[in-house]
Amino acid sequence: MSMENPNLPGGPLSGLVASAVEYMVDASQRSVLFLDIMRQRGDQYREHVAQTAPHVLQYAAELIMDGRKLDEPVNYALVRIIPPKDVEIDLKRRPFVVIDPRAGHGPGIGGFKADSEIGVAMKAGHPCYFIGFLPEPMPGQTIERIARAEAIFIEKVISRHPDADGKPCVIGNCQAGWAVMILASLRPELFGPLIIAGAPLAYWAGVHGKYPMRYSGGLLGGSWLTALTSDLGAGKFDGAWLVQNFENQNPSNTLWTKQYNVYSKVDTEANRYLEFERWWGGHVNLNAEEIQFIVDELFIGNNLAAGKIEMSDGRRVDLRNIQSPIVVFCSEGDNVTPPQQALDWILDCYADVDEIRAYGQTIVYTVHKSIGHLGIFVSGGVAKKEHAEFSSNIDLIDVLPPGLYEATFEAKGEETTSSDLVVGQWVMRCEARTLGDIRAMGGNSPEDERRFAAAKRVSELNLAAYQKFVQPWIKTLVTPQMAETMRNLHPLRLQYEALSSQNPWMTAVKSAAEDIEDNRKPVAQDNPFLAFQEQMSKQIVHALDSWRDAQEALSEAIFLNLYGSPAVQTALGIDPKSEPSRRREMSAEHRAMLEKRVAQLKSGIGEGGLREAAIRSLLYIGSARGMVDERSIEALRRIRRDYSGQRMTLPEFKMLVREQFFMLLIDREGALAAIQKLLPEDVNQRRAAFAAIREVLSASGEIAGERASRLRRVATLFGVDTGEGESNVAPFDPKAKAS
């Protein structure tokens, strides 16, 4: 019996040796190429920070207003995005204004690539503007001053588009989201729909076992550390610390995955990695007054939804003053701004959906299942789906009756009804929701509210002590030169500088990388050592994730036990047995205004003509379904476009829809009974209007159930047949005379 020698050529051992040699050649080449990518990253960083106005916008832009030249100067600017040659802009469509977060990074992420917020808005035909900022704040710059500057910018956009069909749609990403909400509550007349993406608005909210970032303020003893950092920066807060806080949330990605992904795909990943790192490493500074406001009033104070933020002129920020539709985009995969922090401000402001309607507000939210924080406004997939649908259907959102809705998306396919009425690749629906749907996502108990209130009180005490006993000494000792040196020595900056071409060792790396590119020998994908490498990487990620989970569990336990202690709460002046509620009651002034408005609407139920009757009927029938489909709005838009009579502007149409909706809400039977009084005697006009109603309702599917029953009732009021198998219903004539 013969036996195969494993050492002979072609034997198992020789094959393993060949695989090992192949892998080692590939690994050594990848190591050099990886280091060269790090060198390119460092050089890119140096070039980026040397620019006067660094940004990562992919699009060309025209400066419209420079905030540094305002009476109250700020480091912000308004630019017009110049559309690419293959993109056609309709100047009669409402403009979009994108505001990026000033949360440690520079501007431009909203227009980072073609599939971005700016990109999809331009593809939908909207003129686009961008509000960005410079790395250094102006002396005396505050959050309130920035808000006033942004109001001036938006006024400028409005003046440049006098024929637009609506006020600008403003997108606020992350930290810019709460800034937009503050401004919209103070200057509601400036805004069309607001899209608030990944923006924290209820800062204490969350659920146990997740999202530990909300505990940070209490665990660090409050905002005294923010004040110390600003003082060490000679009155400026280094945004690199904000980026560091973000990176600390996911150590496996920060310490391993991000770099390993480049190393393991070194032949294909360099451009994408360097493109992102150009933004990620573009750190900016904030004035001490700005960051202190953000931490004290928002992240630790949680005063935004509570209506406790007061401007210098005495006005209080009240989110209930916002008159524009608010679109909130959040994700269950976001550990920085989880759904609770993005949505629970609604619970603080309103008792129920009827109260939302009483303030005339329309709130639409959508919750992604998995995308991370940055992906909300960076991911191309999100841009092509959610942001593209919001851009294409912004008029739908603008004319929605007041209330609370969830935006859902269904892929368009061959079986999709009326697919020609679907603008993009997804069918967007706005489905009616209640506050119970938001509560079902989880949130704080009264015990949790007392804990965060205790942490807030500790922060106030520690900050007062620091400002009295320590701050004067720090300010005396720290010079601007010392502060600049400390900023340059920040670990996040050093990692870029250390591997740039300023390091003489990296010259050899560049030369070696050039030689390797000419003789690259990538390993085969079935190489066993490559599989072992992948397995080791997964083990490292698992270990780092386990360490993170343990740290987060410990942090949560410390916070809950320390600030949940009845003795601690009593010492801080908080009743351990209280049932705190942050929800505000409706003011007597607003209630009186509401009663007056109700009386006006009741008196106007019998006023109007065919147009009012048709919209009232459409709302009555459509409300049985509890949702609005983009296909119905597109059908209505086409009818409006083809109509040859006197046309209403979009704001006029929006007002008409709201008035008819509220009439039905106040006195449905009275409003329906009055329809016959509004109709013309000409039966052809009534038939044409009824046919238009059917066309809009059937655009999103078969009219059945309660909707069919209501349609028959409306047909009786109109004095026409329903059209179900009948031939005497006249087809819609867009030239028919209307009141």
matplotlib code that plots the C-alpha trace (Angstrom):
import matplotlib.pyplot as plt

x = [0.0, 1.5, 1.1, 1.3, 4.2, 2.7, 6.0, 6.0, 5.0, 1.2, 0.8, -1.4, 1.5, 3.0, -0.4, -0.6, 2.9, 2.0, -1.1, 0.9, 3.5, 0.7, -1.0, 2.2, 3.0, -0.5, -0.5, 2.8, 1.7, -1.6, 0.3, 2.4, -0.6, -2.6, 0.1, 0.2, -3.5, -2.9, -0.2, -2.7, -5.2, -2.7, -1.8, -5.5, -6.1, -3.4, -4.6, -8.2, -7.6, -5.3, -8.3, -10.1, -13.5, -13.1, -16.1, -16.9, -19.7, -19.5, -21.4, -20.2, -21.7, -22.3, -21.9, -25.1, -24.6, -21.6, -22.6, -19.4, -20.6, -23.9, -24.5, -24.1, -21.4, -21.4, -19.1, -22.0, -22.7, -25.5, -24.6, -26.7, -25.9, -25.2, -27.0, -25.0, -25.7, -27.9, -30.2, -33.1, -34.4, -38.0, -37.8, -41.5, -40.9, -40.2, -36.5, -34.7, -32.3, -29.9, -28.2, -25.5, -24.6, -21.9, -21.1, -17.3, -17.0, -17.0, -19.9, -20.9, -22.2, -25.7, -24.2, -21.4, -22.2, -24.7, -27.1, -27.4, -30.1, -29.1, -28.7, -32.1, -33.8, -32.3, -33.3, -36.8, -36.5, -36.1, -33.6, -31.1, -29.3, -26.8, -26.0, -22.5, -19.9, -16.2, -13.9, -13.5, -16.5, -16.8, -16.1, -19.3, -21.1, -23.9, -26.6, -29.2, -27.1, -26.8, -30.5, -31.1, -28.5, -30.2, -33.5, -31.9, -30.5, -34.0, -35.5, -33.0, -33.9, -37.6, -36.9, -35.0, -38.0, -41.1, -43.0, -42.2, -45.2, -44.4, -42.0, -38.6, -38.3, -35.5, -33.5, -31.8, -29.3, -28.4, -27.4, -28.8, -32.2, -32.8, -31.5, -34.0, -36.8, -35.9, -35.8, -39.1, -40.8, -39.6, -40.1, -42.8, -43.7, -40.4, -40.7, -42.3, -42.0, -39.1, -37.2, -35.4, -32.9, -31.2, -31.8, -32.1, -35.1, -35.9, -32.5, -33.3, -35.4, -34.5, -34.9, -32.9, -30.1, -29.7, -28.4, -26.1, -24.9, -27.7, -26.1, -22.8, -23.7, -24.7, -21.7, -19.2, -20.8, -22.5, -21.4, -18.5, -16.2, -17.5, -16.7, -13.2, -12.5, -13.6, -11.4, -8.4, -9.2, -9.0, -12.7, -13.1, -14.3, -12.5, -14.9, -12.5, -13.8, -17.3, -16.0, -14.1, -17.3, -19.0, -16.1, -16.3, -19.8, -18.4, -14.9, -14.8, -15.4, -13.1, -10.2, -10.5, -13.3, -12.9, -9.2, -9.5, -12.0, -9.5, -6.7, -8.7, -10.0, -7.0, -7.4, -10.9, -11.7, -9.2, -11.3, -14.4, -12.4, -10.4, -13.6, -15.2, -12.1, -11.8, -15.1, -14.5, -11.1, -12.3, -12.7, -14.1, -14.3, -17.2, -17.3, -17.6, -21.0, -22.3, -21.3, -22.4, -25.8, -26.0, -25.0, -26.8, -30.1, -30.4, -28.4, -28.4, -31.2, -33.6, -35.4, -36.3, -39.6, -40.4, -40.5, -38.0, -35.5, -35.7, -34.2, -32.6, -35.7, -37.8, -39.5, -39.7, -39.1, -42.3, -42.3, -46.1, -45.7, -44.3, -46.9, -45.1, -45.3, -42.5, -40.9, -38.8, -36.5, -34.8, -33.6, -33.6, -30.0, -28.9, -27.2, -26.6, -30.2, -32.5, -36.2, -37.2, -34.9, -36.1, -39.9, -40.7, -40.8, -44.3, -45.4, -44.0, -45.9, -49.3, -51.9, -53.2, -53.6, -56.6, -54.3, -51.8, -54.6, -55.7, -52.3, -52.7, -49.6, -48.8, -46.1, -44.8, -42.2, -40.5, -38.3, -35.6, -34.9, -31.2, -29.2, -26.7, -26.6, -24.4, -26.2, -29.4, -27.9, -24.8, -26.1, -26.7, -29.4, -31.3, -30.9, -32.4, -35.3, -36.4, -34.9, -35.8, -39.4, -39.6, -38.2, -40.6, -43.6, -43.0, -46.2, -48.1, -46.7, -47.4, -51.1, -51.7, -54.5, -53.1, -52.3, -49.7, -48.6, -46.0, -44.4, -44.1, -42.5, -43.4, -41.3, -42.9, -43.4, -45.2, -48.3, -48.4, -51.7, -51.5, -47.7, -47.6, -48.6, -45.5, -42.7, -39.8, -39.1, -41.1, -44.7, -44.9, -47.9, -48.6, -50.6, -52.5, -51.0, -51.7, -49.4, -49.8, -47.7, -44.8, -45.2, -45.1, -41.5, -40.5, -39.5, -38.8, -40.7, -41.4, -38.4, -36.2, -37.4, -36.4, -33.0, -32.3, -33.7, -31.2, -28.4, -29.4, -29.3, -25.9, -24.7, -25.9, -24.2, -20.9, -20.9, -21.6, -18.7, -16.3, -17.2, -16.7, -13.6, -11.6, -12.6, -10.9, -7.6, -7.8, -8.6, -5.7, -3.2, -4.2, -3.0, -4.3, -0.9, -1.2, -4.7, -3.7, -0.8, -3.2, -5.7, -2.8, -1.9, -5.4, -5.1, -7.5, -5.4, -2.1, -3.2, -3.5, -0.4, 1.8, 1.3, 1.4, 4.2, 5.7, 6.9, 10.2, 9.5, 6.4, 8.5, 9.8, 6.2, 5.1, 8.0, 7.3, 3.6, 4.3, 6.5, 3.9, 1.1, 3.1, 3.6, 0.4, -0.3, -3.7, -4.4, -7.1, -10.4, -10.4, -7.0, -7.4, -5.2, -7.4, -10.4, -8.4, -7.7, -11.4, -12.2, -9.6, -11.1, -14.5, -13.1, -11.5, -14.7, -16.6, -14.1, -14.3, -18.1, -18.3, -16.0, -18.3, -21.4, -19.9, -18.8, -22.3, -24.0, -21.8, -22.4, -26.1, -26.1, -24.0, -26.3, -29.6, -28.4, -26.7, -29.3, -32.1, -31.1, -33.9, -31.3, -29.5, -32.7, -33.8, -30.5, -30.8, -34.3, -36.2, -39.2, -38.4, -42.2, -43.1, -44.7, -42.9, -44.6, -43.0, -46.1, -47.4, -51.0, -52.6, -52.4, -55.6, -54.7, -54.4, -57.6, -59.5, -58.0, -59.1, -62.7, -62.9, -61.5, -64.0, -66.9, -65.6, -65.4, -68.9, -70.3, -68.5, -69.7, -72.4, -70.1, -68.3, -69.0, -68.2, -64.4, -65.2, -67.8, -65.4, -62.5, -64.8, -66.2, -62.7, -61.5, -64.6, -64.2, -60.4, -60.3, -62.0, -58.7, -56.6, -53.8, -52.8, -51.1, -48.7, -50.6, -53.8, -52.0, -50.3, -53.7, -55.0, -51.9, -52.5, -56.2, -55.1, -52.4, -54.9, -57.6, -58.1, -60.0, -58.7, -56.1, -55.3, -51.8, -50.4, -50.8, -54.4, -55.1, -53.4, -55.7, -58.8, -57.9, -57.3, -60.5, -62.6, -60.8, -61.5, -65.2, -65.6, -63.8, -65.9, -69.3, -69.2, -72.9, -73.5, -70.6, -71.9, -75.5, -74.3, -72.6, -75.8, -76.0, -72.5, -73.2, -74.1, -77.4, -75.6, -75.6, -72.7, -70.4, -71.5, -70.8, -67.4, -66.4, -67.7, -65.7, -62.6, -63.2, -63.4, -60.3, -58.3, -59.6, -59.1, -55.5, -54.2, -56.4, -59.9, -62.6, -64.1, -65.6, -66.3, -64.8, -67.3, -70.1, -69.1, -68.7, -72.3, -73.4, -71.5, -73.0, -76.4, -75.5, -74.1, -77.3, -75.3, -74.7, -71.6, -70.4, -70.4, -71.5, -73.4, -72.8, -74.5, -71.7, -69.9, -66.1, -64.0, -63.8, -60.9, -62.4, -65.7, -66.7, -66.0, -67.0]
y = [0.0, 3.3, 6.5, 10.1, 12.1, 15.4, 17.2, 16.3, 19.0, 19.0, 17.5, 19.1, 20.6, 22.2, 23.6, 25.1, 26.6, 28.1, 29.6, 31.0, 32.6, 34.0, 35.5, 36.9, 38.7, 40.1, 41.1, 42.9, 44.7, 45.7, 47.0, 49.3, 50.5, 51.0, 53.2, 55.2, 55.8, 57.1, 59.4, 60.6, 61.2, 63.2, 65.4, 65.8, 66.9, 69.5, 70.9, 71.0, 72.9, 75.4, 76.6, 79.7, 78.2, 74.4, 72.3, 68.9, 70.1, 68.2, 71.0, 74.4, 77.2, 81.0, 83.1, 85.0, 86.4, 86.5, 86.4, 88.1, 91.3, 91.5, 94.1, 91.2, 89.1, 85.3, 82.8, 81.5, 82.1, 81.5, 80.0, 79.0, 75.5, 75.7, 72.7, 70.3, 70.7, 67.6, 68.8, 71.1, 73.4, 74.8, 78.2, 78.1, 75.2, 76.1, 76.3, 73.9, 75.2, 72.7, 73.5, 71.3, 70.6, 72.5, 69.7, 69.5, 68.9, 71.4, 71.9, 70.2, 66.7, 67.5, 67.8, 65.3, 63.4, 63.1, 60.9, 63.4, 65.8, 68.5, 66.1, 64.6, 68.0, 69.3, 66.2, 66.9, 70.3, 72.5, 75.4, 74.6, 76.8, 75.8, 77.5, 76.6, 78.0, 78.8, 77.0, 80.0, 81.7, 85.5, 87.4, 87.6, 85.0, 83.3, 80.7, 83.5, 85.7, 82.7, 82.3, 85.9, 85.6, 82.4, 84.3, 87.0, 84.3, 82.7, 86.1, 86.5, 83.1, 84.1, 87.4, 85.6, 83.4, 85.6, 83.3, 80.1, 77.9, 78.0, 79.1, 77.4, 73.8, 73.9, 70.7, 70.8, 67.9, 66.8, 69.8, 72.1, 70.4, 71.9, 75.3, 75.3, 74.3, 77.2, 79.7, 78.4, 78.8, 82.5, 83.3, 80.9, 83.1, 82.3, 78.6, 76.0, 72.4, 71.5, 68.3, 67.5, 64.7, 62.9, 65.9, 65.5, 67.5, 65.6, 65.1, 63.0, 60.5, 56.8, 53.3, 51.3, 49.2, 51.5, 54.9, 55.6, 58.9, 60.6, 59.7, 61.4, 64.8, 63.3, 61.0, 63.9, 66.1, 68.4, 71.2, 72.5, 70.3, 72.1, 75.5, 74.2, 73.0, 76.4, 78.2, 76.1, 77.1, 80.8, 81.2, 78.7, 75.1, 72.7, 70.7, 67.8, 66.9, 66.6, 64.3, 62.3, 61.9, 60.5, 58.1, 56.8, 55.5, 52.8, 51.8, 48.7, 50.9, 53.7, 51.5, 48.7, 48.3, 51.6, 51.0, 47.3, 47.8, 49.9, 47.4, 44.4, 46.2, 48.4, 48.1, 49.5, 51.4, 54.2, 56.9, 56.3, 56.4, 59.5, 61.3, 60.7, 61.4, 64.8, 65.8, 63.7, 65.4, 69.0, 70.1, 73.5, 75.6, 77.1, 80.1, 79.3, 81.0, 78.8, 75.4, 76.4, 77.2, 73.9, 71.9, 73.8, 74.5, 71.4, 68.3, 68.6, 71.2, 69.6, 73.0, 73.1, 71.1, 72.4, 76.0, 77.2, 78.8, 82.5, 84.9, 88.2, 90.1, 88.1, 85.8, 82.1, 79.4, 77.5, 74.7, 74.8, 78.2, 76.4, 76.7, 74.7, 70.9, 69.2, 66.0, 64.1, 61.5, 59.2, 55.6, 52.7, 52.2, 55.7, 55.5, 59.3, 60.5, 57.5, 57.7, 58.7, 61.8, 62.7, 62.3, 62.6, 66.4, 65.8, 64.1, 67.1, 69.6, 67.9, 65.9, 64.2, 64.5, 66.8, 69.3, 69.0, 70.0, 72.8, 74.4, 73.8, 71.6, 68.8, 66.4, 63.6, 61.1, 58.1, 55.6, 53.7, 50.3, 50.1, 53.1, 54.7, 58.4, 59.6, 57.4, 59.5, 62.3, 60.7, 57.3, 57.2, 54.6, 56.8, 59.8, 57.8, 56.6, 58.7, 62.1, 61.7, 60.9, 63.9, 66.1, 64.8, 64.9, 68.0, 69.6, 66.6, 67.1, 70.8, 70.3, 67.5, 68.3, 69.0, 65.9, 63.3, 60.9, 58.3, 58.3, 54.7, 53.6, 50.7, 49.8, 50.4, 47.3, 45.9, 45.3, 48.8, 50.5, 53.7, 53.4, 56.3, 58.6, 57.5, 60.0, 57.9, 54.2, 54.2, 54.9, 57.2, 57.2, 59.4, 57.2, 58.8, 58.0, 58.8, 59.7, 56.2, 55.1, 57.2, 56.0, 52.5, 53.0, 53.3, 56.2, 57.5, 56.6, 59.2, 57.7, 58.4, 62.0, 62.6, 61.1, 63.5, 66.4, 65.5, 65.4, 68.8, 70.3, 68.8, 70.4, 73.8, 73.5, 72.3, 74.9, 77.7, 76.5, 76.2, 79.7, 81.2, 79.4, 78.0, 79.9, 83.2, 81.4, 79.4, 82.5, 84.3, 81.5, 80.5, 82.6, 82.3, 80.8, 78.1, 77.3, 77.0, 74.6, 72.4, 72.3, 71.2, 68.4, 66.9, 63.2, 63.4, 66.0, 64.3, 61.0, 62.9, 65.0, 62.0, 60.0, 62.9, 63.6, 65.9, 62.7, 61.8, 58.1, 58.4, 59.4, 55.8, 54.5, 56.5, 55.2, 51.6, 52.0, 53.2, 50.1, 47.8, 49.2, 48.1, 44.6, 44.0, 40.4, 40.2, 36.9, 34.5, 34.9, 31.2, 31.4, 29.8, 32.4, 35.2, 33.4, 33.2, 37.0, 37.7, 35.4, 37.2, 40.6, 39.4, 38.3, 41.7, 43.4, 41.1, 41.8, 45.5, 45.4, 43.3, 45.8, 48.7, 46.9, 46.3, 49.9, 51.1, 48.8, 50.0, 53.6, 53.2, 51.4, 54.1, 56.8, 55.1, 54.2, 57.5, 59.9, 57.5, 57.6, 59.2, 60.7, 62.4, 63.7, 65.1, 66.8, 68.4, 69.7, 67.1, 65.2, 61.5, 60.8, 63.4, 62.4, 64.9, 65.8, 68.0, 68.4, 72.0, 73.1, 75.2, 78.8, 80.8, 83.1, 80.3, 78.7, 82.0, 82.3, 78.8, 79.4, 82.4, 80.5, 77.7, 80.2, 81.7, 78.2, 77.3, 80.4, 79.7, 76.2, 77.3, 79.6, 78.8, 77.0, 73.9, 74.0, 74.0, 71.3, 69.1, 69.4, 68.9, 65.7, 64.5, 64.9, 63.3, 60.2, 60.0, 60.3, 56.8, 55.3, 57.1, 57.9, 59.9, 58.3, 60.2, 58.9, 60.6, 63.9, 63.5, 62.9, 66.0, 67.9, 66.9, 67.9, 71.2, 71.6, 70.8, 73.1, 76.1, 78.3, 80.5, 78.6, 78.8, 79.2, 76.4, 78.5, 79.3, 75.6, 74.7, 77.2, 75.8, 72.2, 73.2, 75.2, 72.3, 69.8, 71.8, 72.3, 68.5, 68.1, 70.6, 69.7, 66.8, 66.4, 70.1, 70.4, 67.5, 68.8, 72.2, 70.7, 70.8, 74.6, 75.0, 73.2, 74.9, 74.1, 72.9, 69.1, 68.7, 70.8, 68.6, 65.4, 66.7, 67.6, 64.2, 62.4, 64.3, 63.2, 59.5, 59.9, 61.1, 58.5, 55.6, 56.6, 54.6, 51.6, 50.3, 52.3, 49.8, 49.5, 52.6, 54.8, 53.3, 54.0, 57.6, 58.0, 56.9, 59.5, 62.2, 61.1, 61.6, 65.1, 65.9, 64.5, 62.2, 58.5, 56.9, 55.7, 52.1, 50.5, 53.6, 55.4, 58.7, 60.2, 62.7, 62.4, 65.1, 68.2, 70.4, 73.3, 73.0, 76.3, 76.3, 78.7]
z = [0.0, -1.0, 1.0, -0.4, 1.0, 2.3, 1.6, -2.1, -4.6, -4.9, -1.4, 1.3, 3.2, 0.1, -0.8, 2.7, 2.3, -1.0, 0.5, 3.4, 1.0, -1.2, 1.9, 3.4, 0.1, -0.1, 3.6, 3.4, 0.3, 1.9, 4.9, 2.9, 0.8, 4.0, 5.4, 2.2, 2.4, 6.0, 4.5, 1.9, 4.7, 6.7, 3.6, 2.8, 6.4, 6.2, 2.9, 4.2, 7.4, 5.6, 3.5, 4.5, 4.0, 4.1, 3.2, 1.5, -0.8, -4.1, -5.9, -7.1, -5.0, -5.3, -2.2, -1.6, 1.9, 4.2, 7.9, 8.9, 7.3, 9.2, 11.9, 14.4, 12.6, 12.7, 10.9, 8.8, 5.1, 2.6, -0.7, -3.8, -5.1, -8.8, -10.4, -12.7, -16.4, -16.6, -13.8, -14.6, -11.9, -11.9, -10.4, -9.5, -7.1, -3.5, -2.7, -0.3, 2.3, 3.9, 7.2, 8.4, 12.0, 13.7, 16.0, 15.8, 12.0, 9.1, 6.7, 3.5, 4.5, 3.2, -0.3, 0.2, -3.0, -5.8, -3.7, -0.9, 0.5, -1.9, -4.8, -4.5, -3.9, -7.2, -9.1, -7.9, -9.6, -6.5, -6.3, -3.5, -0.9, 1.7, 5.1, 6.1, 8.5, 8.9, 11.3, 13.7, 15.4, 15.4, 18.7, 20.8, 18.6, 20.4, 19.5, 19.5, 17.2, 14.8, 14.8, 13.8, 11.0, 9.7, 9.7, 7.5, 5.2, 4.8, 4.2, 1.4, -0.2, -0.1, -1.8, -4.6, -5.4, -5.4, -7.7, -5.8, -4.9, -1.2, 1.5, 1.6, 2.9, 5.5, 6.4, 9.7, 10.2, 13.7, 15.8, 13.1, 13.7, 17.1, 15.9, 13.1, 15.5, 17.8, 14.9, 13.4, 16.7, 16.9, 13.2, 12.0, 9.0, 7.3, 6.9, 4.6, 5.7, 8.1, 7.8, 11.0, 10.4, 13.3, 15.6, 19.4, 20.8, 24.0, 25.6, 28.6, 26.7, 26.1, 27.4, 29.9, 28.4, 25.3, 24.3, 27.3, 25.9, 27.8, 31.1, 30.3, 31.7, 35.1, 35.3, 34.6, 37.2, 34.8, 32.5, 34.6, 32.5, 29.4, 31.0, 31.9, 28.4, 27.0, 29.4, 28.5, 24.9, 25.9, 25.3, 22.5, 22.7, 20.5, 18.3, 18.3, 21.8, 20.4, 17.7, 20.4, 22.3, 19.2, 18.5, 22.1, 21.5, 19.2, 20.1, 17.9, 14.9, 16.1, 17.1, 14.6, 12.0, 10.2, 9.6, 9.1, 6.3, 4.5, 5.1, 4.0, 0.8, 0.2, -3.6, -3.7, -0.5, -0.6, -2.4, -0.3, 3.0, 2.1, 1.0, 4.3, 6.4, 4.7, 6.5, 9.7, 10.3, 9.6, 13.2, 14.0, 17.1, 19.1, 21.4, 25.1, 25.2, 22.4, 23.8, 27.3, 26.0, 24.2, 27.2, 29.9, 28.1, 26.0, 26.8, 30.6, 31.1, 28.6, 28.4, 24.7, 24.8, 28.2, 26.8, 29.4, 26.9, 27.0, 24.4, 25.2, 24.4, 26.8, 24.3, 25.3, 22.8, 22.3, 19.7, 19.6, 17.8, 14.6, 11.8, 9.2, 8.8, 10.8, 9.3, 11.9, 10.5, 13.0, 13.3, 15.8, 14.9, 16.0, 19.4, 19.4, 18.7, 19.2, 18.3, 21.8, 21.8, 18.3, 19.1, 22.8, 22.6, 21.1, 24.4, 26.3, 24.2, 23.6, 25.5, 22.4, 18.6, 19.1, 20.8, 18.0, 15.7, 18.0, 17.4, 13.6, 13.5, 11.1, 12.4, 10.2, 11.5, 10.0, 11.9, 10.0, 11.4, 11.3, 9.9, 12.2, 13.1, 10.3, 7.8, 8.3, 6.3, 4.7, 3.3, -0.4, 0.2, 2.6, 0.2, -2.7, -0.6, 2.3, 1.3, -2.3, -1.4, 1.0, -1.7, -4.4, -2.1, -0.1, -1.4, -0.1, 3.3, 3.2, 2.5, 4.9, 7.4, 10.9, 13.0, 13.7, 10.8, 10.2, 6.7, 5.3, 2.1, -0.2, -3.2, -6.6, -8.6, -11.6, -9.4, -8.0, -8.8, -10.8, -10.9, -13.4, -10.5, -8.5, -8.9, -7.7, -6.9, -3.7, -2.8, 0.1, 2.5, 5.5, 8.0, 10.9, 14.3, 18.0, 20.8, 22.0, 19.0, 20.2, 23.8, 22.6, 21.5, 25.2, 27.4, 30.8, 33.9, 36.7, 38.5, 35.5, 35.3, 38.9, 38.2, 35.3, 37.3, 40.1, 37.6, 36.3, 39.8, 40.4, 37.2, 38.3, 41.6, 40.2, 37.5, 40.0, 42.2, 39.3, 38.0, 41.5, 42.7, 39.7, 36.5, 37.4, 37.9, 34.7, 32.6, 34.1, 33.4, 29.9, 26.9, 23.3, 22.3, 25.0, 23.9, 20.3, 21.3, 23.2, 20.3, 18.0, 20.4, 20.6, 19.8, 16.9, 15.2, 16.0, 14.3, 11.0, 11.4, 12.6, 9.4, 6.9, 4.5, 7.2, 8.8, 7.0, 7.4, 5.2, 2.2, 2.1, 2.4, -0.6, -2.7, -1.6, -2.4, -5.9, -6.5, -5.1, -7.3, -10.3, -8.9, -6.9, -6.1, -4.3, -2.4, -3.7, -2.0, -1.0, 0.7, 4.2, 5.9, 4.5, 6.1, 9.4, 9.1, 8.8, 11.8, 13.9, 12.9, 14.1, 17.4, 17.9, 17.1, 19.5, 22.3, 21.9, 21.7, 24.8, 26.6, 25.4, 26.6, 30.0, 30.3, 29.2, 31.6, 34.5, 33.5, 33.5, 36.8, 38.4, 37.1, 38.0, 41.5, 42.3, 41.1, 42.0, 45.6, 47.7, 50.0, 47.1, 45.6, 48.9, 49.4, 46.0, 46.7, 44.7, 46.3, 45.9, 45.8, 43.2, 39.9, 37.6, 34.3, 31.7, 29.6, 29.4, 29.5, 26.8, 27.7, 28.4, 25.5, 23.0, 24.3, 23.8, 20.3, 19.5, 20.7, 18.5, 15.5, 16.1, 16.1, 12.8, 11.2, 12.3, 10.9, 7.6, 7.1, 4.6, 2.7, -0.6, -3.8, -5.8, -4.9, -1.1, -1.6, -3.5, -1.0, 1.9, 0.3, -0.6, 3.0, 4.4, 2.3, 2.5, 6.3, 6.5, 5.4, 8.0, 5.6, 2.5, -0.4, -2.8, -5.8, -4.7, -4.3, -7.7, -9.3, -7.6, -8.7, -12.4, -12.2, -10.8, -13.5, -16.3, -14.9, -17.2, -14.8, -12.1, -10.2, -6.5, -5.2, -3.1, 0.1, -0.8, -1.5, 1.8, 3.7, 1.9, 2.9, 6.5, 6.8, 5.3, 7.5, 10.7, 9.7, 9.4, 12.7, 14.5, 13.1, 10.6, 10.1, 9.7, 7.3, 5.2, 5.2, 3.9, 0.9, -1.2, -0.6, -2.0, -5.3, -8.6, -10.3, -13.4, -13.1, -15.5, -13.2, -10.3, -12.3, -13.3, -9.8, -8.5, -11.2, -10.1, -6.5, -7.7, -9.7, -6.8, -4.4, -6.8, -7.6, -4.6, -4.9, -5.0, -3.2, -0.8, 2.7, 4.6, 1.8, -0.6, 1.8, 2.2, -1.5, -2.0, 0.6, -1.2, -4.5, -3.0, -1.8, -5.3, -6.9, -9.2, -9.6, -8.0, -11.4, -10.3, -13.6, -14.6, -17.8, -17.1, -15.0, -17.1, -17.4, -15.6, -17.8, -16.6, -18.4, -16.5, -14.8, -11.0, -8.3]

ax = plt.figure().add_subplot(projection="3d")
ax.plot(x, y, z, "-o")
ax.set_aspect("equal")
plt.show()
